[in-house]
Amino acid sequence: MAEVAIRIDNLKRYFNSVKAVDGLSLEVPAGTIFGFLGPNGSGKTTTINLLLGLLEPTDGRAEILGFDTRTQANEVRANIGALLEYPGIYEQMSAEENLEFYGRVWRMSDTERQSRIKELLTQIGLWERREERVVKWSRGMKQQLAMARALMHHPHLVFLDEPTAGLDVVAATTIREDLATLVEREGVTVFMTTHNMSEAEKLCSQVAVIRAGKLVALGAPDALRRRAGNPQIEVVGNGFSESVLNLLRARPEVATVELHADRLSIHLSEETDTAPLVSLMVNAGVQIEEVHRGKASLEEVFMTLMEEER
């Protein structure tokens, strides 16, 4: 498999005057989980349809696993798996029957199908329930099966569109753990859209943020957090009086101060030594229990990028 799983070069797709994808360029390394982030209407779905060869680009080009999406769309689709808007699961059939059906669609041999069904259902903890009709299952279990369906034919690349949307915390956590395990075991590349910034932060080694069809940020979550700046200190304790807060606000290195019960968040305007701030609070009578240095969350970075684009 190529070292670069997806290569996009100045990709454009216009619908009359609407520029759904507008000069997008990026590369997705093979064997990684890549997050594709953006608000509703930013061009994420259009980009996926272009990469799957379901739409013709207005201009530019894209390659999936070395195949040109415009001229080799059949080869692209033969080598990828997809879990998009619909799970593609037949609920009146059992889990085993569902995967058997898709194995036949992919023209897998009898031996290969049986081995792969057991392998996937065992990995996601559903082998013992393989003969149950899916209609009786929870939404989370159905989503686990849908992910297994997308991986049935050993694809090199899988597209996932909001894989945990609408799931409860336990089910979403299970899906994320399954996904991380499957990627590690099979070396598959995952191109994933999500509105859950915490999910992207935990799973993705790289993320791209788009707005109005344009790329506004690309890199590892840590790198984007550093780029956003605004280092901060979290202080847990007692005695955060208004006079203490005003002393902190008067410091040139302090941007904002926010108090939530016994936790004080100090956002700094630049990277700086925090010892003077801690000394100031102690001398002012604050009883400090814990001090943590932190970075902006990916959600904060995302919102900052959206504001900058406006």
C-alpha positions as CSV (number, residue, x, y, z in Angstrom):
1,M,0.0,0.0,0.0
2,A,1.2,3.5,-0.8
3,E,2.7,5.6,2.1
4,V,0.1,8.2,1.3
5,A,-3.4,6.8,1.3
6,I,-5.1,9.9,0.0
7,R,-3.6,12.7,-2.0
8,I,-5.8,15.8,-2.9
9,D,-4.5,18.5,-5.2
10,N,-6.4,21.8,-5.6
11,L,-9.8,19.9,-5.7
12,K,-12.8,21.9,-6.6
13,R,-16.5,21.2,-7.0
14,Y,-19.0,24.0,-7.8
15,F,-22.7,23.7,-8.0
16,N,-23.6,26.8,-10.1
17,S,-22.5,29.7,-7.9
18,V,-21.9,27.6,-4.8
19,K,-18.3,26.6,-4.2
20,A,-18.8,23.4,-2.2
21,V,-15.1,22.4,-2.4
22,D,-12.8,25.3,-3.2
23,G,-9.2,24.5,-4.0
24,L,-8.7,21.8,-1.3
25,S,-5.2,20.2,-1.0
26,L,-4.0,17.7,1.6
27,E,-2.4,14.3,2.1
28,V,-3.5,11.5,4.4
29,P,-0.6,9.2,5.6
30,A,-1.4,5.5,5.3
31,G,-2.1,3.6,8.5
32,T,-3.5,6.5,10.4
33,I,-6.8,7.8,11.7
34,F,-7.4,11.1,10.0
35,G,-10.1,13.5,11.2
36,F,-11.9,15.7,8.7
37,L,-13.6,18.5,10.7
38,G,-15.9,21.4,9.8
39,P,-19.3,22.9,10.5
40,N,-22.4,21.8,8.7
41,G,-22.3,22.9,5.1
42,S,-18.5,23.2,5.0
43,G,-18.0,20.7,2.2
44,K,-17.2,17.5,4.1
45,T,-19.8,15.3,2.4
46,T,-19.1,16.7,-1.0
47,T,-15.4,16.0,-0.5
48,I,-16.1,12.4,0.4
49,N,-18.3,11.9,-2.6
50,L,-15.5,13.3,-4.8
51,L,-13.0,10.9,-3.2
52,L,-15.3,7.9,-3.8
53,G,-15.7,8.8,-7.4
54,L,-19.4,9.5,-7.0
55,L,-19.0,13.2,-8.2
56,E,-16.9,14.6,-10.9
57,P,-14.6,17.5,-9.8
58,T,-15.0,20.8,-11.4
59,D,-11.2,21.1,-11.3
60,G,-8.2,19.5,-9.5
61,R,-7.6,15.9,-8.8
62,A,-7.5,13.3,-6.1
63,E,-5.8,9.9,-5.7
64,I,-7.0,7.1,-3.4
65,L,-4.4,4.4,-2.7
66,G,-2.7,5.5,-5.9
67,F,-5.9,5.4,-8.0
68,D,-7.2,8.5,-9.8
69,T,-10.7,9.1,-8.5
70,R,-11.8,10.5,-11.9
71,T,-10.6,7.7,-14.2
72,Q,-10.3,4.8,-11.8
73,A,-13.4,5.1,-9.6
74,N,-14.1,1.3,-9.8
75,E,-10.6,0.5,-8.5
76,V,-11.0,3.1,-5.7
77,R,-14.3,1.5,-4.5
78,A,-12.9,-2.0,-4.7
79,N,-10.2,-1.2,-2.2
80,I,-12.1,0.9,0.3
81,G,-14.8,0.4,2.9
82,A,-17.4,3.0,3.9
83,L,-19.8,3.7,6.7
84,L,-21.6,6.8,5.7
85,E,-25.1,8.1,6.3
86,Y,-26.8,4.7,6.4
87,P,-25.3,1.7,8.2
88,G,-26.2,-0.8,5.4
89,I,-27.4,-3.4,7.9
90,Y,-30.4,-5.7,7.3
91,E,-32.2,-5.8,10.6
92,Q,-34.3,-8.9,10.0
93,M,-31.2,-10.9,9.4
94,S,-28.7,-12.1,12.0
95,A,-25.2,-10.5,12.4
96,E,-23.7,-13.6,10.8
97,E,-26.1,-13.5,7.9
98,N,-25.4,-9.8,7.3
99,L,-21.6,-10.3,7.1
100,E,-22.1,-13.5,5.0
101,F,-24.2,-11.4,2.5
102,Y,-21.5,-8.7,2.2
103,G,-18.8,-11.3,1.9
104,R,-20.6,-12.8,-1.1
105,V,-21.0,-9.3,-2.6
106,W,-17.2,-8.9,-2.3
107,R,-16.8,-12.4,-3.9
108,M,-14.9,-13.8,-0.9
109,S,-14.4,-17.6,-0.9
110,D,-16.4,-19.7,1.6
111,T,-13.4,-20.3,3.8
112,E,-12.4,-16.7,3.7
113,R,-15.9,-15.5,4.6
114,Q,-16.3,-17.8,7.5
115,S,-12.9,-17.0,8.9
116,R,-13.4,-13.2,8.5
117,I,-16.9,-13.3,10.1
118,K,-15.6,-15.0,13.2
119,E,-12.5,-12.8,13.4
120,L,-14.5,-9.5,13.2
121,L,-17.4,-10.5,15.5
122,T,-14.9,-11.9,18.0
123,Q,-12.9,-8.6,18.0
124,I,-16.0,-6.5,18.7
125,G,-17.3,-8.9,21.3
126,L,-20.4,-10.1,19.4
127,W,-19.4,-13.6,18.3
128,E,-21.7,-15.3,20.9
129,R,-24.6,-13.3,19.6
130,R,-24.0,-13.9,15.9
131,E,-27.3,-15.8,15.3
132,E,-29.5,-13.2,16.9
133,R,-31.6,-11.0,14.5
134,V,-30.1,-7.5,14.5
135,V,-33.5,-5.8,15.0
136,K,-33.3,-6.8,18.7
137,W,-30.0,-5.1,19.2
138,S,-29.2,-1.7,20.7
139,R,-28.1,1.1,18.4
140,G,-24.6,0.8,19.6
141,M,-24.4,-2.9,18.7
142,K,-25.8,-2.2,15.3
143,Q,-23.2,0.4,14.7
144,Q,-20.5,-2.0,15.8
145,L,-21.8,-4.5,13.2
146,A,-22.0,-1.8,10.6
147,M,-18.3,-1.0,11.2
148,A,-17.5,-4.8,10.8
149,R,-19.5,-4.7,7.6
150,A,-17.3,-1.9,6.2
151,L,-14.1,-3.9,7.1
152,M,-15.4,-7.3,5.9
153,H,-13.3,-7.4,2.7
154,H,-10.0,-6.3,4.2
155,P,-10.1,-2.7,2.7
156,H,-6.9,-0.6,2.9
157,L,-8.9,2.5,3.6
158,V,-12.2,3.1,5.4
159,F,-14.4,6.2,5.3
160,L,-16.5,6.8,8.4
161,D,-19.0,9.6,8.6
162,E,-19.9,10.5,12.2
163,P,-19.5,6.9,13.5
164,T,-20.6,7.7,17.0
165,A,-23.4,10.3,16.3
166,G,-26.5,9.7,18.4
167,L,-24.9,7.0,20.6
168,D,-24.8,7.1,24.4
169,V,-21.5,7.6,26.2
170,V,-20.9,3.9,26.8
171,A,-21.8,2.9,23.2
172,A,-19.6,5.7,21.7
173,T,-16.7,4.7,23.9
174,T,-17.0,1.1,22.7
175,I,-17.0,2.1,19.1
176,R,-13.9,4.3,19.6
177,E,-12.1,1.4,21.3
178,D,-13.1,-1.0,18.6
179,L,-11.9,1.4,15.9
180,A,-8.6,2.0,17.5
181,T,-8.0,-1.8,18.0
182,L,-9.0,-2.7,14.4
183,V,-6.8,0.0,13.0
184,E,-3.8,-1.2,15.1
185,R,-4.4,-4.9,14.2
186,E,-5.1,-4.4,10.5
187,G,-3.1,-1.4,9.6
188,V,-6.1,0.2,7.8
189,T,-6.3,3.9,7.2
190,V,-9.4,5.7,8.5
191,F,-10.8,9.0,7.1
192,M,-13.3,10.1,9.6
193,T,-15.7,13.0,9.9
194,T,-17.0,14.0,13.4
195,H,-18.5,16.9,15.2
196,N,-17.1,15.5,18.5
197,M,-13.9,17.4,19.1
198,S,-13.0,15.2,22.1
199,E,-13.3,12.1,19.9
200,A,-11.1,13.6,17.2
201,E,-8.5,14.5,19.9
202,K,-8.4,11.0,21.3
203,L,-8.4,9.0,18.0
204,C,-6.8,11.1,15.3
205,S,-3.1,11.5,14.6
206,Q,-3.9,14.3,12.2
207,V,-6.9,16.5,11.5
208,A,-8.0,18.9,8.8
209,V,-10.4,21.7,9.4
210,I,-12.4,23.1,6.5
211,R,-14.9,25.9,6.2
212,A,-16.8,27.0,3.1
213,G,-14.9,24.4,1.1
214,K,-11.5,25.7,2.0
215,L,-8.8,24.2,4.2
216,V,-8.2,26.4,7.3
217,A,-6.0,24.2,9.4
218,L,-4.1,20.9,9.0
219,G,-1.9,19.0,11.5
220,A,-1.7,16.9,14.7
221,P,-4.2,18.0,17.4
222,D,-1.3,18.9,19.7
223,A,0.3,21.1,17.0
224,L,-3.1,22.9,16.4
225,R,-3.5,23.5,20.1
226,R,0.0,25.1,20.3
227,R,-0.8,27.2,17.2
228,A,-3.9,28.5,18.9
229,G,-1.8,29.8,21.7
230,N,-3.6,30.9,24.9
231,P,-1.7,28.7,27.4
232,Q,-3.6,28.4,30.6
233,I,-3.3,27.5,34.3
234,E,-5.9,25.6,36.3
235,V,-5.7,26.3,40.0
236,V,-7.8,24.4,42.6
237,G,-8.1,25.8,46.1
238,N,-10.0,28.3,48.3
239,G,-9.9,32.0,49.0
240,F,-10.3,33.3,45.4
241,S,-11.6,36.7,46.5
242,E,-12.5,39.5,44.1
243,S,-9.4,41.4,45.2
244,V,-7.2,38.4,44.2
245,L,-8.9,38.1,40.8
246,N,-8.3,41.9,40.2
247,L,-4.6,41.4,41.2
248,L,-4.3,38.7,38.6
249,R,-6.2,40.7,35.9
250,A,-3.7,43.5,36.4
251,R,-0.8,41.3,35.4
252,P,0.5,41.9,31.8
253,E,0.9,38.2,31.1
254,V,-2.7,37.4,32.1
255,A,-5.4,37.6,29.3
256,T,-8.5,36.5,31.2
257,V,-9.4,35.0,34.6
258,E,-12.5,32.8,35.2
259,L,-13.7,31.4,38.5
260,H,-15.8,28.2,38.7
261,A,-16.5,27.3,42.4
262,D,-13.1,26.2,43.7
263,R,-11.4,26.1,40.3
264,L,-9.7,29.1,38.8
265,S,-8.8,29.3,35.1
266,I,-6.1,31.7,34.2
267,H,-5.6,32.2,30.4
268,L,-2.2,33.7,29.6
269,S,-1.4,36.0,26.7
270,E,2.0,34.2,26.1
271,E,4.1,31.4,27.4
272,T,5.6,32.5,30.7
273,D,6.8,31.3,34.1
274,T,3.8,30.7,36.3
275,A,5.7,30.8,39.6
276,P,5.1,34.6,40.1
277,L,1.4,34.1,39.7
278,V,1.3,31.3,42.2
279,S,3.3,33.4,44.7
280,L,1.0,36.3,44.2
281,M,-2.0,34.2,45.1
282,V,-0.4,32.6,48.1
283,N,0.7,36.0,49.4
284,A,-2.9,37.2,49.0
285,G,-4.2,34.4,51.2
286,V,-5.3,31.8,48.6
287,Q,-5.1,28.2,49.9
288,I,-3.8,26.3,46.8
289,E,-4.4,22.6,46.5
290,E,-3.4,21.9,42.9
291,V,-1.9,23.8,40.0
292,H,-2.0,22.4,36.4
293,R,-0.6,23.9,33.2
294,G,-2.9,23.3,30.2
295,K,-3.4,24.0,26.5
296,A,-6.5,25.0,24.6
297,S,-8.7,22.1,23.8
298,L,-9.3,21.1,20.2
299,E,-12.8,22.4,20.6
300,E,-11.5,25.8,21.6
301,V,-9.1,25.7,18.6
302,F,-11.9,24.8,16.3
303,M,-14.1,27.7,17.5
304,T,-11.2,30.1,17.2
305,L,-10.6,29.0,13.6
306,M,-14.2,29.4,12.7
307,E,-14.2,32.9,14.2
308,E,-11.1,33.9,12.3
309,E,-12.6,32.7,9.1
310,R,-15.7,34.8,9.7
